[in-house]
Amino acid sequence: MNNELSPMLLLRGAAFLVFAALLCATLIVLLRPLLARYALARPNARSSHATPTPQGGGIAIIASTIATVCLARYFTAAPDSAAPLVTVFATAILIACLGAADDIRSIPVAPRLLLQTIAVGVVIYAMPDELRVLPSTPWWIERVLLVVGGVWFVNLVNFMDGLDWMTVAEIVPITAALAAMGAIGALPAAGTIVALALCGAMIGFAYFNRPVAALFLGDVGSLPIGLLLGWLLLLLAARGHLAAAVVLPLYYLADATITLFRRLAGGEPIWQAHRTHFYQRATDGGFTVPAIVGRVFLVNIGLCALALLTVIAPGRPTSIAALAGAAILVAWLLVRFARGKGR
């Protein structure tokens, strides 16, 4: 697949997206009886659901994403090497297996983080030495920061996947924007195909996860989705679009990171489940689930528009304006959630 914006490219992209959505939905229908039997998420004091619900929909998402990318590369004869994709998908499968085990029986935090760090480290190690995000930073420091950031992204989606449709409202617009950026050359062909496939798979999952959800994503999905998202954003930043890579996931980054530091400051054990994210506080403050995810989706649409602007019209003034606009949008949403519906 080349990165020329043409009717044929758009048609192929739409076909791959639809294929991923249909494949994901089909796999979910086939897997649901098994998941209902062996991977049932039972409600507890920190849950946002009231009845036992099957989890593990991420199996279908990751499987359909990988299958769609393989199919797309076969039919488009992509000129770039398949080695980076093999590495990323192998580590995504490893992370997914870790998540599946954790879904069935909780794994202690230390081995979980160790395996995540190894997986992310392998992905970063496989990156070309000339790939730089912060060229002014010593190479080894940048690589360490990328590993730390990658581990954070792996957990980021997991932390924020606490409401029906929440991950759909985050991942669908971001991957759609990444695919659009790829169509105009801001992502390599491999990244563009992965973004399209993941977007389609999330759309296929959305029907089953709509409020009140009949199926949850599970750690088997949230962890590898975080890995793939971090990898895509790294590719975007390495192409000189650092501002876009920061703006796109800014809501998730802000909610999760502020919550983490607030809990650290309060002396809380950050590895334990809780209900103090801004979106969780919004449910306690009177917002309905559709009202919360609807606002998250609209803010993400705004963030995608700002990120696209930095790619279409690159330059320091545009990047600063986009970052400022994104910060205002996200701050408004966080404050709105923290105050609750009645204030």
C-alpha distance (Angstrom), angle and dihedral (degrees) to the residues before:
residue distance angle dihedral
M1 . . .
N2 3.77 . .
N3 3.76 124.1 .
E4 3.77 98.5 -119.6
L5 3.78 111.6 125.8
S6 3.81 102.9 -124.3
P7 3.82 138.3 143.2
M8 3.81 90.0 -105.4
L9 3.81 92.0 52.2
L10 3.81 91.0 48.9
L11 3.80 91.6 47.9
R12 3.80 92.6 49.8
G13 3.78 91.6 46.4
A14 3.81 91.6 51.6
A15 3.81 90.4 48.2
F16 3.81 92.9 51.8
L17 3.81 91.2 47.4
V18 3.82 92.6 50.7
F19 3.80 91.5 45.4
A20 3.83 91.2 52.6
A21 3.81 91.3 48.5
L22 3.82 94.0 49.3
L23 3.80 93.2 44.1
C24 3.80 91.9 49.5
A25 3.81 92.5 49.1
T26 3.81 90.9 48.1
L27 3.79 92.8 50.2
I28 3.79 90.8 48.9
V29 3.81 91.8 53.4
L30 3.81 89.3 50.9
L31 3.82 95.1 44.6
R32 3.80 100.6 41.8
P33 3.82 97.5 86.2
L34 3.80 89.8 51.1
L35 3.80 92.9 46.3
A36 3.80 91.6 47.8
R37 3.79 88.8 55.5
Y38 3.80 101.7 42.5
A39 3.83 107.9 17.9
L40 3.78 107.5 44.6
A41 3.82 116.7 155.6
R42 3.77 107.7 -145.4
P43 3.84 118.2 -157.4
N44 3.78 120.7 -108.8
A45 3.79 136.9 172.5
R46 3.81 92.0 -75.0
S47 3.81 97.3 44.1
S48 3.78 126.4 107.5
H49 3.83 92.6 -151.4
A50 3.79 126.6 75.9
T51 3.81 103.0 -158.7
P52 3.82 132.3 49.8
T53 3.81 108.0 -88.3
P54 3.81 131.3 -173.8
Q55 3.79 115.3 -110.3
G56 3.78 131.4 -166.3
G57 3.79 102.2 81.8
G58 3.79 86.3 136.7
I59 3.81 89.0 76.6
A60 3.80 89.4 68.5
I61 3.81 92.5 43.1
I62 3.80 95.6 52.9
A63 3.81 93.7 40.6
S64 3.80 93.5 49.9
T65 3.81 91.8 44.6
I66 3.79 92.7 53.8
A67 3.82 92.9 42.7
T68 3.80 92.2 49.6
V69 3.81 92.7 49.2
C70 3.82 90.9 50.4
L71 3.80 90.4 49.2
A72 3.80 92.5 46.5
R73 3.79 93.0 51.0
Y74 3.80 90.7 49.2
F75 3.81 94.2 51.9
T76 3.81 96.9 39.8
A77 3.80 98.6 41.4
A78 3.81 90.8 -136.8
P79 3.81 109.3 -148.2
D80 3.81 97.5 -147.1
S81 3.80 122.8 89.9
A82 3.79 118.9 -87.0
A83 3.82 92.2 -146.0
P84 3.85 96.5 93.3
L85 3.81 90.5 50.0
V86 3.80 91.8 49.3
T87 3.80 90.1 52.7
V88 3.80 94.5 46.1
F89 3.80 94.2 46.1
A90 3.81 92.8 45.5
T91 3.81 90.9 53.5
A92 3.82 90.7 43.2
I93 3.80 89.2 55.1
L94 3.82 90.1 48.1
I95 3.80 90.5 51.2
A96 3.82 90.1 45.8
C97 3.82 90.8 53.7
L98 3.79 89.2 50.2
G99 3.79 89.4 50.8
A100 3.81 92.3 47.6
A101 3.79 90.7 53.1
D102 3.79 90.2 48.6
D103 3.81 91.0 49.3
I104 3.80 91.1 55.7
R105 3.79 98.7 37.2
S106 3.78 124.4 5.2
I107 3.82 115.3 -107.1
P108 3.84 120.1 -148.4
V109 3.80 114.0 -101.7
A110 3.84 97.1 -117.6
P111 3.83 99.0 60.0
R112 3.80 89.6 38.8
L113 3.80 92.3 56.2
L114 3.80 91.9 41.9
L115 3.80 92.9 55.4
Q116 3.80 91.3 44.9
T117 3.80 91.1 51.3
I118 3.80 91.8 49.4
A119 3.81 91.4 50.0
V120 3.80 93.5 48.4
G121 3.80 90.3 43.8
V122 3.80 90.4 55.6
V123 3.81 91.1 51.8
I124 3.82 92.3 49.1
Y125 3.81 92.3 44.1
A126 3.80 90.1 54.0
M127 3.81 91.5 55.2
P128 3.82 115.0 103.5
D129 3.80 113.2 -95.6
E130 3.79 90.3 -123.8
L131 3.81 91.9 58.4
R132 3.80 104.2 107.1
V133 3.78 132.8 172.0
L134 3.81 97.6 176.3
P135 3.83 105.1 26.9
S136 3.81 92.7 -179.4
T137 3.82 90.7 60.5
P138 3.83 119.8 84.0
W139 3.80 109.2 -95.7
W140 3.81 96.7 -119.0
I141 3.81 93.2 48.0
E142 3.79 90.3 51.0
R143 3.81 90.6 50.4
V144 3.82 91.9 51.1
L145 3.80 90.3 49.3
L146 3.80 90.3 49.4
V147 3.81 91.2 53.3
V148 3.81 91.5 49.2
G149 3.79 90.8 46.7
G150 3.80 91.0 47.1
V151 3.80 92.4 53.3
W152 3.80 88.8 49.0
F153 3.81 90.9 52.8
V154 3.81 91.1 48.5
N155 3.81 88.4 57.5
L156 3.80 96.4 34.2
V157 3.80 96.5 76.2
N158 3.80 89.8 43.1
F159 3.80 92.3 53.5
M160 3.79 93.0 47.7
D161 3.81 97.2 43.4
G162 3.80 94.0 93.5
L163 3.81 103.4 114.9
D164 3.78 135.4 53.1
W165 3.81 110.2 -89.5
M166 3.82 92.9 4.0
T167 3.81 95.2 119.3
V168 3.81 90.6 41.0
A169 3.82 89.8 54.1
E170 3.81 89.2 52.0
I171 3.79 105.7 37.9
V172 3.82 101.3 39.2
P173 3.83 97.0 59.3
I174 3.81 93.4 39.4
T175 3.81 94.8 50.4
A176 3.81 91.2 43.3
A177 3.80 89.2 53.2
L178 3.82 91.2 46.8
A179 3.81 90.2 51.7
A180 3.81 90.0 50.2
M181 3.79 89.8 49.9
G182 3.78 89.6 49.5
A183 3.79 90.5 53.3
I184 3.80 89.2 60.9
G185 3.80 94.7 44.1
A186 3.80 103.5 -95.1
L187 3.82 91.9 117.8
P188 3.80 131.0 39.7
A189 3.80 116.6 -107.5
A190 3.82 92.8 -101.4
G191 3.80 92.2 54.6
T192 3.79 92.0 47.0
I193 3.80 92.2 53.1
V194 3.82 92.4 47.5
A195 3.81 91.1 49.7
L196 3.81 91.2 51.4
A197 3.80 93.1 46.3
L198 3.80 94.3 47.4
C199 3.80 91.4 46.7
G200 3.80 91.0 52.3
A201 3.80 93.2 46.2
M202 3.82 91.1 51.7
I203 3.81 89.9 50.9
G204 3.81 89.0 52.4
F205 3.80 89.6 51.4
A206 3.82 93.8 46.1
Y207 3.82 95.8 78.6
F208 3.81 92.2 58.3
N209 3.80 93.9 43.1
R210 3.82 96.9 49.2
P211 3.82 114.7 123.5
V212 2.98 117.7 -52.9
A213 3.81 87.0 33.8
A214 3.79 121.3 -139.0
L215 3.81 90.1 -169.4
F216 3.79 136.3 26.5
L217 3.79 128.3 -146.5
G218 3.81 95.9 -126.5
D219 3.80 127.2 -162.6
V220 3.81 86.6 -76.2
G221 3.81 85.9 71.8
S222 3.79 106.7 26.5
L223 3.82 95.7 54.9
P224 3.84 98.6 51.1
I225 3.81 90.9 39.7
G226 3.81 87.5 56.6
L227 3.81 89.5 50.5
L228 3.81 93.2 49.9
L229 3.80 92.2 45.4
G230 3.81 92.0 50.4
W231 3.81 90.6 48.5
L232 3.82 92.3 50.6
L233 3.79 92.1 49.0
L234 3.81 90.0 48.3
L235 3.81 90.1 54.4
L236 3.80 89.2 49.5
A237 3.80 93.2 49.7
A238 3.82 91.1 46.5
R239 3.82 88.9 57.4
G240 3.81 88.6 61.4
H241 3.81 97.8 -93.2
L242 3.80 100.5 113.6
A243 3.81 93.4 142.4
A244 3.80 91.3 55.3
A245 3.81 90.8 47.8
V246 3.82 89.9 54.4
V247 3.80 96.8 42.4
L248 3.82 97.6 49.9
P249 3.86 98.7 63.9
L250 3.81 95.7 27.7
Y251 3.81 97.0 120.0
Y252 3.81 93.3 54.1
L253 3.80 91.2 41.9
A254 3.80 93.1 50.7
D255 3.81 98.0 44.0
A256 3.81 95.2 45.3
T257 3.81 97.8 39.4
I258 3.81 96.4 46.0
T259 3.81 89.7 46.9
L260 3.81 91.2 49.6
F261 3.80 93.7 52.0
R262 3.80 91.8 43.5
R263 3.79 90.1 54.6
L264 3.81 91.8 45.7
A265 3.79 90.0 51.8
G266 3.80 89.8 50.6
G267 3.81 92.6 51.2
E268 3.81 93.4 -116.2
P269 3.83 120.8 153.1
I270 3.80 99.5 -105.6
W271 3.83 94.1 -160.0
Q272 3.81 92.5 64.9
A273 3.81 123.8 89.5
H274 3.79 115.8 -101.4
R275 3.80 144.5 164.8
T276 3.81 102.1 -128.8
H277 3.81 103.2 103.8
F278 3.78 111.7 117.9
Y279 3.80 92.6 -111.1
Q280 3.83 90.0 50.9
R281 3.78 91.1 49.6
A282 3.79 87.4 51.7
T283 3.82 90.6 60.5
D284 3.80 89.3 51.2
G285 3.82 87.9 47.7
G286 3.79 93.9 59.2
F287 3.81 104.3 -90.7
T288 3.80 116.8 135.8
V289 3.79 119.5 -129.3
P290 3.85 93.0 -109.4
A291 3.81 89.9 49.9
I292 3.81 91.5 52.6
V293 3.78 98.7 45.3
G294 3.80 90.5 41.2
R295 3.80 90.5 57.7
V296 3.80 91.3 45.0
F297 3.81 90.1 51.3
L298 3.82 93.5 49.3
V299 3.80 92.4 47.5
N300 3.80 89.3 49.4
I301 3.81 89.9 52.0
G302 3.80 87.5 54.4
L303 3.81 91.3 48.0
C304 3.81 90.7 49.7
A305 3.81 90.6 51.7
L306 3.80 91.2 50.9
A307 3.81 91.7 46.9
L308 3.81 91.4 49.6
L309 3.79 89.1 51.1
T310 3.81 90.9 58.5
V311 3.81 89.6 52.2
I312 3.81 96.4 45.5
A313 3.80 94.3 43.5
P314 3.82 105.4 25.2
G315 3.77 120.3 -169.4
R316 3.78 141.7 105.0
P317 3.85 96.5 -89.9
T318 3.81 91.9 50.9
S319 3.80 92.4 47.2
I320 3.81 92.8 49.4
A321 3.80 91.9 47.5
A322 3.81 91.9 47.9
L323 3.81 93.0 48.3
A324 3.80 91.2 48.4
G325 3.79 92.4 47.8
A326 3.80 91.3 47.5
A327 3.80 91.8 49.5
I328 3.81 90.5 52.0
L329 3.80 92.8 48.8
V330 3.79 93.9 49.0
A331 3.81 94.1 42.7
W332 3.81 89.9 52.4
L333 3.80 91.4 52.0
L334 3.81 94.3 46.8
V335 3.79 92.4 49.2
R336 3.79 90.6 46.6
F337 3.80 91.3 52.2
A338 3.81 93.2 45.1
R339 3.81 93.0 51.4
G340 3.77 95.3 49.6
K341 3.78 131.3 -137.9
G342 3.77 98.5 -67.4
R343 3.82 96.9 55.6
